[in-house]
Amino acid sequence: MTTPKSKKVLISGASIAGPTLAFWLAKYGFMVTVVERAPGLRLGGQNIDVNGPAKHIARKMGIEEAIRAANTGELGLQLIGQDNQVAAAFPKEGAMSGTQELEIIRGDLVSILYERTKQNVTYWFGDSITALEQQPDQVRVTFASGKTDTFQFVIAADGIRSRTRRLMFGQEPIFEYLGLYTAYLTIPRQETDNDWWRWYTAVDRRIVMLRPDNQGTIRASVAFLAAEQAYDNFSSADQKQLLKDTLAGAGWETERIVNALDEVSDVYFDKVGQIKAPRWFIGRVGMIGDAAYCPTPLTGKGTTLAMVGAYLLAGELASQQDYQAAFMAYEKRMRPYVEEVQKLPPGVPWLVYPRTPLGVSLLNTVAGIVASKPVQGVFGLFTSAKSKKESQDDGIVLPDYRESSSLI
Ligand SMILES: Cc1cc2nc3c(=O)[nH]c(=O)nc-3n(C[C@H](O)[C@H](O)[C@H](O)COP(=O)(O)OP(=O)(O)OC[C@H]3O[C@@H](n4cnc5c(N)ncnc54)[C@H](O)[C@@H]3O)c2cc1C
């Protein structure tokens, strides 16, 4: 058996899954390089949750307090009606609020993970993998910069559009489109803003959200139903124009998003779909996070899956003699959890994207009833047990690999 120090691992993608995997592999004695295509960390995006098992992993990594300190201060969720009134409110403390205890801006979590790992992990920015050649004991990697190198393992953590996945598996049809597109951008905060997550449903199947951050700006998102191939290969300028057209006449505060679009450089724009891959590994190359099993923001669990997958894969690689056995053990633990997380309630997302004013009004009325104190009280009786369970394990076991590994 080779000792871990001789094991060089390349990870593609420096977001959530990549640096979390890098942290644990480096802790177990592997030599880890993370290659990121962007010239620096990509800090865009909205609020994400670090819950249940992800919170447990963050604690083990010593970053829970940093995450807590970067809390967005969001007070809960408000649904905005067609007359710009608050149609329903779900305070953070309630059983039904989407706002979680550890609510953090995605970019802040990316920075925290980078800061926590940069001493023990090599980061290459502005480069990416262009070719992978599996050899008996290693993988030969060619980079866009022209560099070549060999690694014992290569792990793709480069997101839903992973090119490394394509190099590994070709065009396997694993993207399950859910019928909508989404865009995230950061816009200036103005006096009328508050610290609630404000959710506005417009007619013609459009949803706009504004959420507070801890940086004096507002995180905006736009989501709308569309045919799958509608906007493939759109340039960033095309995407901005499309968003402007989509928001035209939508009402509420959508005009300020249109006005901000020209000033923003990092607009995250993509179609929403789940990655359902029949295999996650081939030889010495594998994938984790959104690249392997993106559940979509509709589940609120993308970050959790990314961190749990990274923790488990590193632990199995450190504690198993044979890497193939490690990959199999990892998949055996992870796949049922992924399948559970990827299950969406019937009617999602179409039900919450009404086309007509009547549909919007009905939706907000129902939400108002559900948000009323008596209903929340009754609902709380049924949900408290589940919430408690989720906060502990969420249906996935996280072994303490320090006990089983002789490598630490
Ligand atoms: C800019 C951005 C904004 C986002 N905003 C939100 C949000 O607001 N809400 C939400 O729920 N989710 C958001 N996401 C997705 C969310 O981060 C993931 O669902 C989840 O955290 C899992 O993360 P991941 O590390 O697997 O993948 P991702 O977070 O998607 O990260 C993939 C990383 O790989 C890099 N990369 C891509 N291609 C290559 C390549 N060929 N070579 C090297 N590196 C590459 C990307 O630049 C990125 O840093 C966003 C992702 C990005 C990249």
The ligand as an SDF file (V2000), in Angstrom:
LIG
                    3D

 53 58  0  0  0  0  0  0  0  0999 V2000
  -21.1860   31.7500   -9.0040 C   0  0  0  0  0  0  0  0  0  0  0  0
  -22.1350   30.7570   -8.3640 C   0  0  0  0  0  0  0  0  0  0  0  0
  -23.2730   31.2250   -7.6980 C   0  0  0  0  0  0  0  0  0  0  0  0
  -24.1700   30.3260   -7.1200 C   0  0  0  0  0  0  0  0  0  0  0  0
  -25.2510   30.8010   -6.4510 N   0  0  0  0  0  0  0  0  0  0  0  0
  -26.0940   29.9650   -5.8190 C   0  0  0  0  0  0  0  0  0  0  0  0
  -27.1950   30.4470   -5.0610 C   0  0  0  0  0  0  0  0  0  0  0  0
  -27.4160   31.6430   -4.9660 O   0  0  0  0  0  0  0  0  0  0  0  0
  -28.0190   29.5550   -4.4410 N   0  0  0  0  0  0  0  0  0  0  0  0
  -27.7980   28.2190   -4.5320 C   0  0  0  0  0  0  0  0  0  0  0  0
  -28.5550   27.4380   -3.9480 O   0  0  0  0  0  0  0  0  0  0  0  0
  -26.7550   27.7250   -5.2180 N   0  0  0  0  0  0  0  0  0  0  0  0
  -25.8990   28.5630   -5.8710 C   0  0  0  0  0  0  0  0  0  0  0  0
  -24.8280   28.0730   -6.5910 N   0  0  0  0  0  0  0  0  0  0  0  0
  -24.6410   26.6150   -6.6230 C   0  0  0  0  0  0  0  0  0  0  0  0
  -24.0830   26.1020   -5.2900 C   0  0  0  0  0  0  0  0  0  0  0  0
  -22.8400   26.6990   -5.0160 O   0  0  0  0  0  0  0  0  0  0  0  0
  -23.9720   24.5910   -5.3760 C   0  0  0  0  0  0  0  0  0  0  0  0
  -25.2640   24.0670   -5.6140 O   0  0  0  0  0  0  0  0  0  0  0  0
  -23.5210   23.8530   -4.1240 C   0  0  0  0  0  0  0  0  0  0  0  0
  -22.9690   24.6540   -3.1610 O   0  0  0  0  0  0  0  0  0  0  0  0
  -22.5570   22.7230   -4.4880 C   0  0  0  0  0  0  0  0  0  0  0  0
  -21.3180   23.2930   -4.7980 O   0  0  0  0  0  0  0  0  0  0  0  0
  -20.2040   22.6380   -5.6990 P   0  0  0  0  0  0  0  0  0  0  0  0
  -18.9040   22.9940   -5.0530 O   0  0  0  0  0  0  0  0  0  0  0  0
  -20.4740   21.2080   -5.9790 O   0  0  0  0  0  0  0  0  0  0  0  0
  -20.3840   23.3690   -7.1250 O   0  0  0  0  0  0  0  0  0  0  0  0
  -20.3860   24.9050   -7.5290 P   0  0  0  0  0  0  0  0  0  0  0  0
  -20.7110   25.7710   -6.3880 O   0  0  0  0  0  0  0  0  0  0  0  0
  -21.2100   25.0380   -8.7350 O   0  0  0  0  0  0  0  0  0  0  0  0
  -18.8530   25.2050   -7.8950 O   0  0  0  0  0  0  0  0  0  0  0  0
  -18.1730   24.7230   -9.0060 C   0  0  0  0  0  0  0  0  0  0  0  0
  -16.8200   25.4370   -9.0920 C   0  0  0  0  0  0  0  0  0  0  0  0
  -16.0880   24.8490  -10.1570 O   0  0  0  0  0  0  0  0  0  0  0  0
  -15.5870   25.8850  -10.9860 C   0  0  0  0  0  0  0  0  0  0  0  0
  -15.4520   25.3440  -12.3290 N   0  0  0  0  0  0  0  0  0  0  0  0
  -16.4050   25.1700  -13.2690 C   0  0  0  0  0  0  0  0  0  0  0  0
  -15.9020   24.5770  -14.3380 N   0  0  0  0  0  0  0  0  0  0  0  0
  -14.6010   24.3320  -14.0890 C   0  0  0  0  0  0  0  0  0  0  0  0
  -13.5590   23.7110  -14.8140 C   0  0  0  0  0  0  0  0  0  0  0  0
  -13.7590   23.2150  -16.0510 N   0  0  0  0  0  0  0  0  0  0  0  0
  -12.3420   23.6100  -14.2380 N   0  0  0  0  0  0  0  0  0  0  0  0
  -12.1160   24.1270  -12.9920 C   0  0  0  0  0  0  0  0  0  0  0  0
  -13.0750   24.7380  -12.2720 N   0  0  0  0  0  0  0  0  0  0  0  0
  -14.2950   24.8260  -12.8050 C   0  0  0  0  0  0  0  0  0  0  0  0
  -16.5960   27.0040  -10.8510 C   0  0  0  0  0  0  0  0  0  0  0  0
  -16.0350   28.2600  -11.2120 O   0  0  0  0  0  0  0  0  0  0  0  0
  -16.9350   26.9200   -9.3740 C   0  0  0  0  0  0  0  0  0  0  0  0
  -16.0190   27.6230   -8.5870 O   0  0  0  0  0  0  0  0  0  0  0  0
  -23.9190   28.9270   -7.2000 C   0  0  0  0  0  0  0  0  0  0  0  0
  -22.7720   28.4550   -7.8630 C   0  0  0  0  0  0  0  0  0  0  0  0
  -21.8790   29.3500   -8.4440 C   0  0  0  0  0  0  0  0  0  0  0  0
  -20.6330   28.8220   -9.1460 C   0  0  0  0  0  0  0  0  0  0  0  0
  1  2  1  0
  2  3  1  0
  2 52  2  0
  3  4  2  0
  4  5  1  0
  4 50  1  0
  5  6  2  0
  6  7  1  0
  6 13  1  0
  7  8  2  0
  7  9  1  0
  9 10  1  0
 10 11  2  0
 10 12  1  0
 12 13  2  0
 13 14  1  0
 14 15  1  0
 14 50  1  0
 15 16  1  0
 16 17  1  0
 16 18  1  0
 18 19  1  0
 18 20  1  0
 20 21  1  0
 20 22  1  0
 22 23  1  0
 23 24  1  0
 24 25  2  0
 24 26  1  0
 24 27  1  0
 27 28  1  0
 28 29  2  0
 28 30  1  0
 28 31  1  0
 31 32  1  0
 32 33  1  0
 33 34  1  0
 33 48  1  0
 34 35  1  0
 35 36  1  0
 35 46  1  0
 36 37  1  0
 36 45  1  0
 37 38  2  0
 38 39  1  0
 39 40  1  0
 39 45  2  0
 40 41  1  0
 40 42  2  0
 42 43  1  0
 43 44  2  0
 44 45  1  0
 46 47  1  0
 46 48  1  0
 48 49  1  0
 50 51  2  0
 51 52  1  0
 52 53  1  0
M  END
$$$$
